[in-house]
Structure formats: structure tokens, C-alpha cells
């Protein structure tokens, strides 16, 4: 099992007895007669749970709990004493002890309690590792590119991350606004709390209002129970409002109130709900122009524009295309369990000549498709726009046969998953079934 347990007790006979009992359960057991020796073991060995006596030669076991939890927060501590008092028990728990036992009276509880303490310690470790992975994934270092414009955006994001300032991310569709928003969140003091993203263009006015602010039962037809809104879900954390320029004027007034007072009214509620939330918004529109045209509240625009960051398009940072290409090739090769293919100069040249209207998102999708189609090397003909941009001068194919082979390759890649195949080819599921029937691919 190799799960470390440390016993701290100056009673040699009792300590050895516990070592024998716990070792028989498959645990790796360490023992120490005082706090000083115990900390040497804690710093050296992989210990999950400590069982400590209250009276030690160089420390009080109740106070020792706090010292252990401060230096080793994932270690659980169970306090054991010969003469239990309610006061000691309460203080131990307040200091972070997992539980408090009395020698002799509670001996039969030790093994079940150890198992519970280890379960909690391992769960905390998994949560810590997950949080670490998330922080690493959304760190500014993982935003791919070396262009001066991108570096300027990253520098600005890094400076504002430690504050609670409202941030407005500006840029074309597909430039990575949500990744920037999450990186700002993960680099800030709210990173242990939720990051909630909502696309304002994905909902109608009534649905978006309910999604953002929540509603009370009976607030409108169909509201059969209370619902917590996304602003409440993001409490103490960050809410990311993507495509905020698409928000209805009436909802903009409610959002402005949130920014100014950190409170709002749920649909159908007469009492305000308080929140403590950071707002990061994003848009591909010129909000100032929209405000001047009467399509966006000017006061909300000024409130959102506390700190603006422009995210450059791929056309503004062409030197990053190659970096991003190799990054996506590696990512999708790993996912597909394929060897990293040879990347031909012609393939890269075609990518660099293309006008990326969909920016990084389009490039990512193009690389995924190309990897599905290629065998050992990536060629221009694996790109969906190659035949158009080359004018078909050197590549004349039978269109029906090319389409047929393409569908076969995608179906093979998805293990004949029709829904996923249709998604990858950006066609409707019914269209795929019709093509399969036409080419006799059933």
C-alpha cells in the first residue's frame, strides 16, 4: 500500500504496539518519540497521517497540530491522549486535527479512522494536483507566440491580473479571448474560486437574463423552482462575458448595476442579491461606435473600459503561425496516437499565405483536419483551402473520388462515429448519411 503513517509518542511500549497493529494493515509506519524527530521524518518521508500524543517531551500535541498543518497542509493529524478533556478535543479540531482519541477507550477506532484520514488526504492531494494543472494550462507562458504585439497583450494581462479591475478584451473572433480571460483569473487572487464563462450571443434576452441573474419560482411562465444565476455561481471568482456587445440594451442596465454596486435582482425577486465577483468582458465589435449609434450604453462602455487589452489577429502576428502550427500538430498527434508527421516546406508556406479570418481557432481546426488526412507527411493538399488558392493548376482530381476518400478517412478516424465525423467535416448529420448512401459506404 506504501501509505506513510507517523506515530509520535514518548511511551515506547505503546508506540511499538501501534507500529505492529498498523503495519499489519499494509501501511508503511514511522515512529518518533518527540516533535523534533517527527518533523525530520515529515520533511523526508511521504507521510499521509500523523497520530500524535498530547504530552510530548518538547511540545504539546494539541499545539503541534497547528505546526504540522502549517508546514504540511495535506497531512492529516489524529490526536491521541491518555487523559482526554473536552477542551483539548475542541482545541485540536480548531487547530486542524482530523479527530481526537482517548487511549484505551478508542483503540478499536484507530484503523477505521486512519482509512478515513488517508482518504481525505489523498482527495486533497488530487485536488491540489488538478488545481496545479489548471494553473499551468492557463498560465501566460502557455499562450503560444513570440510576436511583439502578442507579448504586449500578455504583459498588460499580467499586470492587471493581480487587481480586481474590470478588463475588456478586444479582438477578432478566434484570437483567444477566453484563454486570456482564464489566464488573468488563474494569475489573480481569485484563482481558488470559480471561473464562469458565458457567451452573450448564444441566448435570447429572456434566457440570458435568467442565466446571468437567476430567477425566483413563479418569476415567469415555466419558472417552477428557484434558480441560481451564473453571477452567483461565480461569487468570489470571475465571470467572463464573451461577446458582451450582443447583450440586449435592457440587460445592459442590469449589468451596469452589478458593476457599480455588486448586487442585482433575480427575475421575479423583490430583494437584491449581493455578490463579490470580478468581471472580464470581451467583444469583436467597436463598442464605442456601437454606443454612438445607440446600440450599446455609453455609460456601460466606459465602465467596462477600465482596462482594455487588444488581442492581435493572426494577420497581425504572421511570425507566430509556425509556432502555433507545430503546437497543434503535437497536440493532435498525441490525441490521435499518431507519430509526429514530417511538415513539408510547401505545407508551411501555404499556411503562411492564407488569410486567417477565423484566426487561431481556424488554424487549430485546419491542423486537426490535415492530421486526419495525412499519413507520414503534411502536404498542401491536406489543407481545405489549397485547391482554391492554387487555382487547381497542378492538382486536378476527380471531385467525387476525393470526397469519397475523405469521408472514408474521417469515418475510420472516428471509429465510424457518424456524429463526430459530421462535426469534423463541418456538415450536417443528414448530409453525411446521404453521402454515405450515395458512395455506398454503409
C-alpha positions as a Markdown table, in Angstrom:
| # | Residue | x | y | z |
|---|---|---|---|---|
| 1 | Unk | 0.0 | 0.0 | 0.0 |
| 2 | Unk | 3.0 | 2.3 | 0.7 |
| 3 | Unk | 1.0 | 4.9 | 2.6 |
| 4 | Unk | 3.1 | 6.6 | 5.3 |
| 5 | Unk | 1.8 | 6.8 | 8.8 |
| 6 | Unk | 3.8 | 8.6 | 11.6 |
| 7 | Unk | 3.3 | 7.8 | 15.3 |
| 8 | Unk | 4.6 | 10.4 | 17.8 |
| 9 | Unk | 4.6 | 9.2 | 21.4 |
| 10 | Unk | 7.3 | 9.2 | 24.1 |
| 11 | Unk | 5.7 | 6.0 | 25.6 |
| 12 | Unk | 8.0 | 3.4 | 23.9 |
| 13 | Unk | 5.8 | 0.3 | 24.6 |
| 14 | Unk | 2.6 | 2.0 | 23.3 |
| 15 | Unk | 4.4 | 3.3 | 20.3 |
| 16 | Unk | 5.7 | -0.1 | 19.3 |
| 17 | Unk | 2.3 | -1.6 | 19.9 |
| 18 | Unk | 0.7 | 0.9 | 17.4 |
| 19 | Unk | 3.5 | 0.2 | 14.9 |
| 20 | Unk | 2.8 | -3.5 | 14.9 |
| 21 | Unk | -1.0 | -3.1 | 14.7 |
| 22 | Unk | -0.9 | -0.5 | 11.9 |
| 23 | Unk | 1.8 | -2.3 | 9.9 |
| 24 | Unk | -0.3 | -5.4 | 9.7 |
| 25 | Unk | -2.9 | -3.4 | 7.8 |
| 26 | Unk | -0.3 | -2.8 | 5.0 |
| 27 | Unk | 0.7 | 0.7 | 5.9 |
| 28 | Unk | 4.3 | 2.0 | 6.0 |
| 29 | Unk | 4.8 | 3.1 | 9.6 |
| 30 | Unk | 7.3 | 5.6 | 11.0 |
| 31 | Unk | 7.7 | 6.5 | 14.7 |
| 32 | Unk | 9.2 | 9.3 | 16.7 |
| 33 | Unk | 9.4 | 10.0 | 20.4 |
| 34 | Unk | 9.3 | 13.8 | 20.2 |
| 35 | Unk | 8.3 | 16.6 | 17.9 |
| 36 | Unk | 11.8 | 17.4 | 16.7 |
| 37 | Unk | 12.3 | 13.9 | 15.4 |
| 38 | Unk | 8.8 | 13.9 | 13.9 |
| 39 | Unk | 9.5 | 16.9 | 11.8 |
| 40 | Unk | 12.7 | 15.4 | 10.4 |
| 41 | Unk | 10.6 | 12.4 | 9.2 |
| 42 | Unk | 7.8 | 14.6 | 7.9 |
| 43 | Unk | 10.3 | 16.6 | 5.8 |
| 44 | Unk | 12.0 | 13.4 | 4.5 |
| 45 | Unk | 9.2 | 10.8 | 4.0 |
| 46 | Unk | 5.9 | 10.6 | 2.2 |
| 47 | Unk | 3.6 | 10.7 | 5.2 |
| 48 | Unk | -0.1 | 11.0 | 4.9 |
| 49 | Unk | -1.4 | 10.7 | 8.5 |
| 50 | Unk | 0.1 | 11.5 | 11.9 |
| 51 | Unk | -1.0 | 10.0 | 15.2 |
| 52 | Unk | 0.3 | 12.2 | 18.0 |
| 53 | Unk | 0.2 | 12.0 | 21.8 |
| 54 | Unk | -0.8 | 15.2 | 23.6 |
| 55 | Unk | 2.1 | 15.2 | 26.1 |
| 56 | Unk | 5.4 | 15.2 | 24.4 |
| 57 | Unk | 8.9 | 16.0 | 25.8 |
| 58 | Unk | 9.3 | 19.0 | 23.6 |
| 59 | Unk | 5.8 | 20.0 | 22.6 |
| 60 | Unk | 2.1 | 20.0 | 23.4 |
| 61 | Unk | 0.4 | 17.6 | 20.9 |
| 62 | Unk | -2.7 | 20.0 | 20.6 |
| 63 | Unk | -0.4 | 22.9 | 19.6 |
| 64 | Unk | 1.7 | 20.6 | 17.4 |
| 65 | Unk | -1.3 | 20.0 | 15.2 |
| 66 | Unk | -1.2 | 23.6 | 14.0 |
| 67 | Unk | 2.5 | 23.5 | 13.4 |
| 68 | Unk | 2.2 | 20.3 | 11.3 |
| 69 | Unk | -0.8 | 21.7 | 9.3 |
| 70 | Unk | 1.1 | 24.9 | 8.6 |
| 71 | Unk | 4.1 | 23.2 | 7.1 |
| 72 | Unk | 2.4 | 20.1 | 5.7 |
| 73 | Unk | -1.2 | 21.1 | 4.9 |
| 74 | Unk | -2.1 | 17.8 | 3.2 |
| 75 | Unk | -1.1 | 15.7 | 6.2 |
| 76 | Unk | -4.0 | 14.7 | 8.5 |
| 77 | Unk | -3.4 | 14.6 | 12.2 |
| 78 | Unk | -5.1 | 12.4 | 14.8 |
| 79 | Unk | -4.5 | 13.4 | 18.4 |
| 80 | Unk | -4.3 | 10.6 | 21.0 |
| 81 | Unk | -4.1 | 11.1 | 24.8 |
| 82 | Unk | -4.3 | 9.1 | 28.0 |
| 83 | Unk | -6.5 | 11.7 | 29.7 |
| 84 | Unk | -8.9 | 13.2 | 27.3 |
| 85 | Unk | -10.6 | 16.5 | 28.0 |
| 86 | Unk | -13.3 | 18.3 | 26.1 |
| 87 | Unk | -11.2 | 21.4 | 25.9 |
| 88 | Unk | -8.2 | 19.6 | 24.4 |
| 89 | Unk | -10.5 | 17.9 | 21.9 |
| 90 | Unk | -12.2 | 21.1 | 20.8 |
| 91 | Unk | -8.8 | 22.9 | 20.5 |
| 92 | Unk | -7.3 | 20.1 | 18.5 |
| 93 | Unk | -10.1 | 20.2 | 16.0 |
| 94 | Unk | -9.9 | 24.0 | 15.7 |
| 95 | Unk | -6.2 | 23.7 | 15.1 |
| 96 | Unk | -6.9 | 21.4 | 12.2 |
| 97 | Unk | -6.9 | 17.9 | 13.7 |
| 98 | Unk | -8.8 | 15.2 | 11.8 |
| 99 | Unk | -10.0 | 13.7 | 15.1 |
| 100 | Unk | -9.3 | 13.2 | 18.8 |
| 101 | Unk | -9.0 | 9.8 | 20.5 |
| 102 | Unk | -8.5 | 8.6 | 24.1 |
| 103 | Unk | -6.0 | 5.7 | 24.6 |
| 104 | Unk | -7.7 | 2.5 | 25.7 |
| 105 | Unk | -11.2 | 3.7 | 25.2 |
| 106 | Unk | -11.0 | 4.3 | 21.4 |
| 107 | Unk | -8.3 | 1.8 | 20.3 |
| 108 | Unk | -10.7 | -0.1 | 18.1 |
| 109 | Unk | -11.5 | 3.1 | 16.2 |
| 110 | Unk | -7.8 | 3.7 | 15.2 |
| 111 | Unk | -7.7 | 1.7 | 11.9 |
| 112 | Unk | -11.1 | 2.8 | 10.5 |
| 113 | Unk | -10.2 | 6.4 | 11.4 |
| 114 | Unk | -6.8 | 6.0 | 9.7 |
| 115 | Unk | -8.5 | 4.9 | 6.5 |
| 116 | Unk | -10.9 | 7.9 | 6.6 |
| 117 | Unk | -8.0 | 10.3 | 7.2 |
| 118 | Unk | -5.9 | 8.8 | 4.3 |
| 119 | Unk | -8.9 | 9.1 | 2.0 |
| 120 | Unk | -9.2 | 12.8 | 2.9 |
| 121 | Unk | -5.5 | 13.4 | 2.4 |
| 122 | Unk | -5.5 | 11.7 | -1.0 |
| 123 | Unk | -8.5 | 13.6 | -2.1 |
| 124 | Unk | -6.9 | 16.9 | -1.1 |
| 125 | Unk | -3.7 | 15.9 | -3.0 |
| 126 | Unk | -5.7 | 15.1 | -6.1 |
| 127 | Unk | -7.5 | 18.5 | -5.9 |
| 128 | Unk | -4.1 | 20.2 | -5.4 |
| 129 | Unk | -2.7 | 18.5 | -8.5 |
| 130 | Unk | -5.8 | 19.3 | -10.5 |
| 131 | Unk | -5.5 | 23.0 | -9.5 |
| 132 | Unk | -1.8 | 22.9 | -10.4 |
| 133 | Unk | -2.6 | 21.5 | -13.8 |
| 134 | Unk | -5.3 | 24.1 | -14.4 |
| 135 | Unk | -2.9 | 26.9 | -13.3 |
| 136 | Unk | -0.2 | 25.6 | -15.6 |
| 137 | Unk | -2.6 | 25.2 | -18.5 |
| 138 | Unk | -3.8 | 28.7 | -18.3 |
| 139 | Unk | -0.6 | 30.4 | -17.4 |
| 140 | Unk | 0.5 | 33.3 | -19.6 |
| 141 | Unk | 3.6 | 31.2 | -20.6 |
| 142 | Unk | 1.3 | 28.8 | -22.4 |
| 143 | Unk | -0.1 | 31.4 | -24.7 |
| 144 | Unk | 1.8 | 30.5 | -27.8 |
| 145 | Unk | 3.7 | 33.1 | -29.8 |
| 146 | Unk | 6.7 | 35.5 | -29.7 |
| 147 | Unk | 5.4 | 38.5 | -31.7 |
| 148 | Unk | 5.8 | 41.9 | -30.1 |
| 149 | Unk | 2.1 | 42.6 | -30.3 |
| 150 | Unk | 1.2 | 39.4 | -28.5 |
| 151 | Unk | 3.9 | 40.0 | -25.9 |
| 152 | Unk | 2.5 | 43.4 | -25.2 |
| 153 | Unk | -1.0 | 41.9 | -24.7 |
| 154 | Unk | 0.5 | 39.3 | -22.3 |
| 155 | Unk | 2.4 | 42.0 | -20.4 |
| 156 | Unk | -0.8 | 44.0 | -19.9 |
| 157 | Unk | -2.8 | 41.0 | -18.8 |
| 158 | Unk | -0.1 | 40.0 | -16.3 |
| 159 | Unk | -0.1 | 43.5 | -14.8 |
| 160 | Unk | -3.9 | 43.7 | -14.3 |
| 161 | Unk | -4.3 | 40.0 | -13.1 |
| 162 | Unk | -3.3 | 40.8 | -9.5 |
| 163 | Unk | -6.0 | 43.5 | -9.3 |
| 164 | Unk | -9.8 | 43.4 | -9.3 |
| 165 | Unk | -10.1 | 45.8 | -12.2 |
| 166 | Unk | -12.7 | 45.2 | -14.8 |
| 167 | Unk | -11.0 | 44.1 | -18.1 |
| 168 | Unk | -12.3 | 44.5 | -21.6 |
| 169 | Unk | -10.6 | 42.1 | -24.2 |
| 170 | Unk | -10.9 | 43.4 | -27.8 |
| 171 | Unk | -10.1 | 41.4 | -30.9 |
| 172 | Unk | -11.4 | 39.4 | -33.8 |
| 173 | Unk | -13.2 | 36.1 | -33.4 |
| 174 | Unk | -10.8 | 33.3 | -32.7 |
| 175 | Unk | -8.0 | 35.3 | -31.2 |
| 176 | Unk | -8.0 | 33.5 | -27.9 |
| 177 | Unk | -10.0 | 35.9 | -25.7 |
| 178 | Unk | -11.3 | 33.2 | -23.3 |
| 179 | Unk | -7.8 | 31.8 | -22.8 |
| 180 | Unk | -6.6 | 35.3 | -21.9 |
| 181 | Unk | -9.6 | 35.7 | -19.5 |
| 182 | Unk | -8.9 | 32.4 | -17.8 |
| 183 | Unk | -5.1 | 33.2 | -17.6 |
| 184 | Unk | -5.9 | 36.5 | -15.9 |
| 185 | Unk | -8.2 | 34.7 | -13.4 |
| 186 | Unk | -5.6 | 32.0 | -12.7 |
| 187 | Unk | -2.9 | 34.6 | -12.1 |
| 188 | Unk | -5.0 | 36.6 | -9.7 |
| 189 | Unk | -6.1 | 36.3 | -6.1 |
| 190 | Unk | -9.5 | 34.8 | -7.0 |
| 191 | Unk | -8.0 | 31.6 | -8.7 |
| 192 | Unk | -9.3 | 29.3 | -5.9 |
| 193 | Unk | -12.8 | 30.4 | -6.7 |
| 194 | Unk | -14.9 | 29.7 | -9.8 |
| 195 | Unk | -14.2 | 31.0 | -13.3 |
| 196 | Unk | -17.6 | 31.1 | -15.2 |
| 197 | Unk | -17.8 | 31.8 | -18.9 |
| 198 | Unk | -21.0 | 32.8 | -20.7 |
| 199 | Unk | -21.4 | 33.7 | -24.4 |
| 200 | Unk | -23.9 | 36.6 | -24.5 |
| 201 | Unk | -24.6 | 35.9 | -28.2 |
| 202 | Unk | -25.8 | 32.3 | -27.6 |
| 203 | Unk | -29.0 | 33.3 | -25.8 |
| 204 | Unk | -32.1 | 35.4 | -26.4 |
| 205 | Unk | -32.8 | 38.3 | -24.0 |
| 206 | Unk | -35.1 | 36.4 | -21.6 |
| 207 | Unk | -33.0 | 33.3 | -21.4 |
| 208 | Unk | -29.7 | 35.3 | -21.0 |
| 209 | Unk | -31.3 | 37.3 | -18.2 |
| 210 | Unk | -32.3 | 34.1 | -16.3 |
| 211 | Unk | -28.9 | 32.5 | -17.0 |
| 212 | Unk | -27.0 | 35.5 | -15.7 |
| 213 | Unk | -29.2 | 36.7 | -12.8 |
| 214 | Unk | -31.2 | 33.6 | -11.9 |
| 215 | Unk | -34.9 | 33.7 | -11.1 |
| 216 | Unk | -37.4 | 33.0 | -8.3 |
| 217 | Unk | -40.1 | 30.4 | -8.6 |
| 218 | Unk | -43.0 | 31.9 | -10.5 |
| 219 | Unk | -41.0 | 34.7 | -11.8 |
| 220 | Unk | -42.2 | 33.9 | -15.3 |
| 221 | Unk | -44.1 | 31.1 | -17.1 |
| 222 | Unk | -42.2 | 27.9 | -16.7 |
| 223 | Unk | -40.2 | 29.0 | -13.6 |
| 224 | Unk | -41.2 | 26.1 | -11.4 |
| 225 | Unk | -38.3 | 26.5 | -8.9 |
| 226 | Unk | -35.7 | 29.0 | -7.8 |
| 227 | Unk | -32.6 | 29.1 | -10.0 |
| 228 | Unk | -29.2 | 30.4 | -9.1 |
| 229 | Unk | -27.7 | 32.6 | -11.9 |
| 230 | Unk | -24.2 | 32.5 | -13.3 |
| 231 | Unk | -23.2 | 35.6 | -11.3 |
| 232 | Unk | -24.0 | 33.8 | -8.1 |
| 233 | Unk | -22.1 | 30.7 | -9.4 |
| 234 | Unk | -19.1 | 33.0 | -9.9 |
| 235 | Unk | -19.3 | 34.6 | -6.5 |
| 236 | Unk | -15.8 | 35.4 | -5.1 |
| 237 | Unk | -14.4 | 34.4 | -8.5 |
| 238 | Unk | -14.5 | 35.7 | -12.1 |
| 239 | Unk | -17.3 | 35.9 | -14.6 |
| 240 | Unk | -16.3 | 36.1 | -18.3 |
| 241 | Unk | -18.8 | 37.8 | -20.5 |
| 242 | Unk | -17.9 | 36.9 | -24.1 |
| 243 | Unk | -19.4 | 38.9 | -26.9 |
| 244 | Unk | -20.8 | 41.4 | -24.5 |
| 245 | Unk | -21.6 | 43.7 | -27.4 |
| 246 | Unk | -24.5 | 41.3 | -28.3 |
| 247 | Unk | -26.3 | 41.9 | -25.0 |
| 248 | Unk | -29.7 | 43.5 | -25.1 |
| 249 | Unk | -30.0 | 47.1 | -24.0 |
| 250 | Unk | -32.3 | 46.3 | -21.1 |
| 251 | Unk | -29.9 | 43.7 | -19.7 |
| 252 | Unk | -27.0 | 46.2 | -20.1 |
| 253 | Unk | -28.7 | 48.3 | -17.5 |
| 254 | Unk | -28.8 | 45.4 | -15.0 |
| 255 | Unk | -25.2 | 44.6 | -15.8 |
| 256 | Unk | -24.2 | 48.2 | -15.1 |
| 257 | Unk | -25.8 | 48.0 | -11.7 |
| 258 | Unk | -23.8 | 44.8 | -10.9 |
| 259 | Unk | -20.6 | 46.6 | -11.8 |
| 260 | Unk | -21.4 | 49.7 | -9.7 |
| 261 | Unk | -23.0 | 48.0 | -6.6 |
| 262 | Unk | -22.1 | 44.3 | -6.8 |
| 263 | Unk | -25.8 | 43.5 | -6.4 |
| 264 | Unk | -28.7 | 42.6 | -8.7 |
| 265 | Unk | -32.3 | 41.5 | -8.7 |
| 266 | Unk | -33.2 | 38.0 | -9.8 |
| 267 | Unk | -36.1 | 37.7 | -12.2 |
| 268 | Unk | -39.3 | 37.8 | -10.1 |
| 269 | Unk | -37.4 | 38.8 | -6.9 |
| 270 | Unk | -38.1 | 41.9 | -4.8 |
| 271 | Unk | -34.9 | 41.6 | -2.7 |
| 272 | Unk | -31.4 | 42.3 | -4.2 |
| 273 | Unk | -28.7 | 39.6 | -4.3 |
| 274 | Unk | -25.2 | 40.6 | -3.3 |
| 275 | Unk | -22.1 | 39.1 | -5.0 |
| 276 | Unk | -18.4 | 39.7 | -4.9 |
| 277 | Unk | -17.3 | 38.9 | -8.5 |
| 278 | Unk | -14.7 | 40.2 | -10.9 |
| 279 | Unk | -15.9 | 40.9 | -14.5 |
| 280 | Unk | -13.9 | 40.3 | -17.6 |
| 281 | Unk | -15.7 | 41.1 | -20.8 |
| 282 | Unk | -14.8 | 40.5 | -24.5 |
| 283 | Unk | -16.1 | 41.7 | -27.8 |
| 284 | Unk | -15.1 | 41.7 | -31.5 |
| 285 | Unk | -17.2 | 44.9 | -32.0 |
| 286 | Unk | -16.2 | 48.5 | -31.7 |
| 287 | Unk | -18.2 | 49.2 | -28.6 |
| 288 | Unk | -17.6 | 53.0 | -28.7 |
| 289 | Unk | -19.0 | 53.1 | -32.2 |
| 290 | Unk | -21.9 | 50.9 | -31.2 |
| 291 | Unk | -22.6 | 53.3 | -28.2 |
| 292 | Unk | -22.6 | 56.3 | -30.5 |
| 293 | Unk | -25.0 | 54.5 | -32.8 |
| 294 | Unk | -27.4 | 53.8 | -29.9 |
| 295 | Unk | -26.8 | 50.0 | -29.8 |
| 296 | Unk | -24.8 | 50.0 | -26.6 |
| 297 | Unk | -25.0 | 52.0 | -23.4 |
| 298 | Unk | -22.2 | 54.6 | -23.3 |
| 299 | Unk | -22.1 | 54.5 | -19.5 |
| 300 | Unk | -21.6 | 50.7 | -19.6 |
| 301 | Unk | -18.9 | 51.1 | -22.2 |
| 302 | Unk | -17.0 | 53.5 | -20.0 |
| 303 | Unk | -17.4 | 51.2 | -17.0 |
| 304 | Unk | -16.2 | 48.1 | -18.9 |
| 305 | Unk | -13.3 | 50.1 | -20.4 |
| 306 | Unk | -11.4 | 50.5 | -17.1 |
| 307 | Unk | -8.6 | 48.4 | -18.6 |
| 308 | Unk | -8.6 | 47.4 | -22.3 |
| 309 | Unk | -6.4 | 44.8 | -23.9 |
| 310 | Unk | -6.3 | 44.3 | -27.7 |
| 311 | Unk | -5.6 | 40.8 | -28.8 |
| 312 | Unk | -3.8 | 40.8 | -32.2 |
| 313 | Unk | -5.3 | 38.8 | -35.1 |
| 314 | Unk | -3.2 | 36.1 | -36.8 |
| 315 | Unk | -2.7 | 38.5 | -39.7 |
| 316 | Unk | -1.0 | 41.0 | -37.3 |
| 317 | Unk | 1.3 | 38.3 | -36.0 |
| 318 | Unk | 2.2 | 36.1 | -39.0 |
| 319 | Unk | 5.5 | 35.1 | -37.4 |
| 320 | Unk | 3.5 | 33.1 | -34.8 |
| 321 | Unk | 1.8 | 30.9 | -37.4 |
| 322 | Unk | 4.7 | 28.4 | -37.5 |
| 323 | Unk | 4.9 | 28.2 | -33.6 |
| 324 | Unk | 1.1 | 27.6 | -33.4 |
| 325 | Unk | 1.2 | 25.0 | -36.2 |
| 326 | Unk | 3.8 | 22.9 | -34.5 |
| 327 | Unk | 2.0 | 23.2 | -31.2 |
| 328 | Unk | -1.3 | 22.0 | -32.7 |
| 329 | Unk | 0.4 | 19.2 | -34.6 |
| 330 | Unk | 1.9 | 17.9 | -31.4 |
| 331 | Unk | -1.4 | 18.2 | -29.5 |
| 332 | Unk | -3.5 | 16.4 | -32.1 |
| 333 | Unk | -0.8 | 13.8 | -32.8 |
| 334 | Unk | -0.9 | 12.8 | -29.1 |
| 335 | Unk | -4.7 | 12.7 | -29.1 |
| 336 | Unk | -4.8 | 10.5 | -32.3 |
| 337 | Unk | -1.8 | 8.3 | -31.1 |
| 338 | Unk | -0.1 | 9.2 | -34.4 |
| 339 | Unk | 3.6 | 9.7 | -35.0 |
| 340 | Unk | 4.6 | 13.3 | -35.4 |
| 341 | Unk | 4.5 | 13.7 | -39.2 |
| 342 | Unk | 7.0 | 15.4 | -41.4 |
| 343 | Unk | 6.0 | 19.0 | -42.0 |
| 344 | Unk | 6.9 | 20.0 | -45.6 |
| 345 | Unk | 8.0 | 23.5 | -46.5 |
| 346 | Unk | 5.2 | 23.7 | -49.0 |
| 347 | Unk | 2.7 | 22.9 | -46.2 |
| 348 | Unk | 4.0 | 25.7 | -44.0 |
| 349 | Unk | 4.3 | 28.1 | -47.0 |
| 350 | Unk | 0.6 | 27.6 | -47.8 |
| 351 | Unk | -0.4 | 28.2 | -44.2 |
| 352 | Unk | 1.5 | 31.4 | -44.1 |
| 353 | Unk | -0.1 | 32.7 | -47.3 |
| 354 | Unk | -3.6 | 32.0 | -46.1 |
| 355 | Unk | -5.7 | 34.9 | -44.8 |
| 356 | Unk | -6.9 | 33.6 | -41.4 |
| 357 | Unk | -10.4 | 35.1 | -41.0 |
| 358 | Unk | -11.1 | 32.7 | -38.1 |
| 359 | Unk | -7.6 | 33.4 | -36.6 |
| 360 | Unk | -6.2 | 30.8 | -34.1 |
| 361 | Unk | -9.5 | 28.8 | -33.9 |
| 362 | Unk | -9.5 | 28.3 | -37.7 |
| 363 | Unk | -5.8 | 27.3 | -37.7 |
| 364 | Unk | -6.5 | 24.8 | -35.0 |
| 365 | Unk | -9.3 | 23.2 | -36.9 |
| 366 | Unk | -7.3 | 23.1 | -40.1 |
| 367 | Unk | -4.4 | 21.3 | -38.5 |
| 368 | Unk | -6.7 | 18.7 | -36.9 |
| 369 | Unk | -8.3 | 18.0 | -40.3 |
| 370 | Unk | -4.9 | 17.8 | -42.0 |
| 371 | Unk | -3.6 | 15.3 | -39.5 |
| 372 | Unk | -6.6 | 13.1 | -40.1 |
| 373 | Unk | -5.9 | 13.1 | -43.8 |
| 374 | Unk | -2.1 | 12.7 | -43.8 |
| 375 | Unk | -0.1 | 9.5 | -43.5 |
| 376 | Unk | 3.6 | 10.3 | -42.9 |
| 377 | Unk | 3.9 | 13.9 | -44.0 |
| 378 | Unk | 1.8 | 17.0 | -44.2 |
| 379 | Unk | 1.3 | 18.4 | -47.7 |
| 380 | Unk | -0.6 | 21.4 | -49.1 |
| 381 | Unk | -3.3 | 19.1 | -50.5 |
| 382 | Unk | -4.2 | 18.2 | -46.9 |
| 383 | Unk | -5.4 | 21.8 | -46.4 |
| 384 | Unk | -9.1 | 22.6 | -47.2 |
| 385 | Unk | -8.3 | 25.9 | -49.0 |
| 386 | Unk | -5.3 | 24.6 | -51.0 |
| 387 | Unk | -7.2 | 23.8 | -54.2 |
| 388 | Unk | -8.9 | 27.2 | -54.2 |
| 389 | Unk | -5.7 | 29.1 | -53.6 |
| 390 | Unk | -3.6 | 27.2 | -56.0 |
| 391 | Unk | -6.3 | 27.6 | -58.7 |
| 392 | Unk | -6.1 | 23.8 | -59.3 |
| 393 | Unk | -3.3 | 24.4 | -61.7 |
| 394 | Unk | -1.2 | 21.4 | -60.6 |
| 395 | Unk | -3.8 | 19.3 | -58.8 |
| 396 | Unk | -6.8 | 18.1 | -60.9 |
| 397 | Unk | -8.7 | 15.5 | -59.1 |
| 398 | Unk | -12.0 | 13.7 | -59.6 |
| 399 | Unk | -14.1 | 15.5 | -57.1 |
| 400 | Unk | -16.4 | 12.6 | -56.3 |
| 401 | Unk | -13.5 | 10.3 | -55.6 |
| 402 | Unk | -11.7 | 12.9 | -53.5 |
| 403 | Unk | -14.9 | 13.5 | -51.4 |
| 404 | Unk | -15.5 | 9.7 | -51.1 |
| 405 | Unk | -11.9 | 9.0 | -49.9 |
| 406 | Unk | -12.1 | 12.0 | -47.5 |
| 407 | Unk | -15.3 | 10.7 | -45.9 |
| 408 | Unk | -13.8 | 7.2 | -45.6 |
| 409 | Unk | -10.7 | 8.6 | -43.8 |
| 410 | Unk | -12.7 | 10.6 | -41.3 |
| 411 | Unk | -15.1 | 7.7 | -40.5 |
| 412 | Unk | -12.1 | 5.5 | -40.0 |
| 413 | Unk | -10.5 | 8.1 | -37.7 |
| 414 | Unk | -13.7 | 8.3 | -35.5 |
| 415 | Unk | -14.3 | 4.6 | -35.4 |
| 416 | Unk | -17.4 | 5.1 | -37.6 |
| 417 | Unk | -18.9 | 7.6 | -35.2 |
| 418 | Unk | -21.2 | 9.5 | -37.6 |
| 419 | Unk | -22.0 | 12.5 | -35.3 |
| 420 | Unk | -18.3 | 13.2 | -34.6 |
| 421 | Unk | -17.4 | 12.7 | -38.3 |
| 422 | Unk | -20.1 | 15.2 | -39.4 |
| 423 | Unk | -18.7 | 17.7 | -36.8 |
| 424 | Unk | -15.1 | 17.3 | -38.0 |
| 425 | Unk | -16.2 | 17.8 | -41.7 |
| 426 | Unk | -18.5 | 20.7 | -40.7 |
| 427 | Unk | -21.5 | 19.2 | -42.4 |
| 428 | Unk | -25.0 | 18.1 | -41.2 |
| 429 | Unk | -25.5 | 14.6 | -40.0 |
| 430 | Unk | -28.2 | 14.0 | -42.6 |
| 431 | Unk | -25.8 | 15.2 | -45.3 |
| 432 | Unk | -23.3 | 12.7 | -44.1 |
| 433 | Unk | -25.8 | 9.8 | -44.2 |
| 434 | Unk | -26.9 | 10.9 | -47.7 |
| 435 | Unk | -23.2 | 10.9 | -48.9 |
| 436 | Unk | -22.5 | 7.6 | -47.4 |
| 437 | Unk | -25.5 | 6.1 | -49.1 |
| 438 | Unk | -24.5 | 7.7 | -52.4 |
| 439 | Unk | -21.0 | 6.4 | -52.2 |
| 440 | Unk | -22.1 | 3.0 | -50.8 |
| 441 | Unk | -20.1 | 3.5 | -47.6 |
| 442 | Unk | -22.5 | 1.8 | -45.1 |
